[in-house]
Structures are given as structure tokens and as C-alpha cells.
Amino acid sequence: MSIFSKIANGEIPSYKCAENEEFYAFLDINPLVKGHTLVIPRREVDYIFDMEDSELARFEVFAKQVAIAIKAAFPCVKVGQAVLGLEVPHAHIHLVPMQSEKDMNFANPKLSLSTEEMQAIASKIYQEFTKA
């Protein structure tokens, strides 16, 4: 079982931003910017393009809903999306609030935020997500 499956199952703590029966969103613990969120399917699948078309479509729609919540919680120009997926064998989408394209550079230094800051960020996104 991947670390992301354990997170989605509640076996490993996370900063929950959104969820439904199929998908789960939580803060990246090494964020590029405040609000950097990971979106995963609860079903363990390594490669995003191994997902069935209908599941992939629902995954993207869920990610869109999370992105809308992020943008409401952290006003930005756009919320960028990246699919990398080599570091964890579980499909995932990075959603990153952007003021410029430089915010999506994964070589940038990562933020170091306190537990309290992370909880406040996740709560803000979750509140916006549940408004919809």
C-alpha cells in the first residue's frame, strides 16, 4: 500500500483540503507556495493514464473543484496543475496557486510552515470546497 493510500485511509495524518468517496486532496508537506495541494484517487493506481477514461474525467473534475476552492482561499492569477508522479507510486495531481509561472518551478526552495499554518491553510481551502 502506498503512502498516499495510507493518507487517504486516515492511517497517516494529513492536512485535508477536500474529499469525496473516490478522491482525496491534502496539502503538500513540502509546498512550493501556500495552498500547494495534492489530489489523489482513493483507489491505488500508480500511473494517471492507467485510470479508466470515466474515472480520469471524474478525477479532473474533482481537481477543478479543489482548484476553485484554492483560488478562493488564496487569491492568485491561476491555479497551476502538474502531474509528475515518479516520487510516489500513486497517481496524483499537484495544484499550485500561481502569481507567475515561476511558482510552478519544482526546483524552487520549498516553504517551511508550522503545523498551525498548515492547519489554517487546509481549513481555509476545505471551507471554500464545502461551500460549493
N, C-alpha and C positions, 0 to 999 in steps of 0.2 A: 504494500500500500504506500502511495507517495505521501510526502509531507503535506501536499495540498489536499489530498483526500482526508488526512487526519485533521487538518484545519477545518474543512467543510463539515466533518462529522463532530466537531467540537472536542476532539481528543487533544488538540494543541490550541492554546489560546490565540486569538487574533483580534484585530480591530475591525469588527463587522461594519460594512457600509451599506449592504443590501443583500437580499436573498429571496429566493422562491424555492419551489420544490426541486427544480432542475439545476439552478445556478447559485453561485455564492460570490460576493465581492467583499474584499477586505483590503486594508491599507498595506502597501509595500513597506516592509520594515526598514528598507534602505532607500527611502524616497529621493527622487530627483528634485521634486518640489513638494510643497504642502498639498495634499489631496491626491498624490500618486496612488492609484488603486489597481489592484489585480482582480480580474474577473475569471472565474473558473467554472467548468461544468462539475456538478457533484459526481457524475459518472466518471470513473477514471479512464481517461483516454490520453495517450501520450502526444499525438500529433493532431493539431487542429483540423487538418484536412482529411483525417480518418473519420471525422464525425459525419453522420448521415446528413444529407442536404437540409432536411427539415430541422434537425437538431442544431446545425450550424446557423440556420436562419434565426431560430429562437435565441441562440446564444448571442448573436449580434444585436438582436432587438433588445435583449436584456442589457447588454453592454451600453447600448444607446440610452436606455433609461437611466443607467448609472451615470453616464457622461452628462446627461441633462442635470442630474442631481449635483454632480461635482461642480458644474458651471454655475449653478445657482448658489452653492455654498462658498465657492471660491471664484468670484468673477474673474474671467480670463478672456482672451481673444477667442480661443478654441480649446477643446479637449482633444489632445492627440491620442492616437491609438497605435500601439506597436505589438506585434506578435513575434517573439524571439524564440523562446522555448527550448533552448539547449541545456539550461542550468537545472531545470526540474522536469522530470518525465511525466508531465501532466499539462494538457493544453491550457493556455492562459493568455489573456489579453491585458496589456498594460494600458491604463488610461491616465494621461498626464495633463493637468491644466497647463496651458501654454500662454505666455505673453509674447514669446518669439519661438522660432524653430530651435533655437539653442537649448530650450528647456527639454527637448526630446533627445539630447545627446547623452547616451548611456555611459560615456566616458567621463562625464562631469562628476565632480565630487558629490557624494551623497549627503543628504541632511542628517544631522543627529538631533532627534527630537525626544523630549522627555515622554514618559508614559502618559502624563497628564495631557500634553499637547496632542499626542496620538489619539487618545480617547476623545478629546474635544473635536478633533478633525473628523474622526469616524462618526461621531454623534451628529455633527453638522450635516454630513453627507446623508446619513441614514434618515434624518428628519426630512431632508429635501426629497429623498427617494420615496418615503411613505406618504408624502403629500399627493403624489400622482394617482 
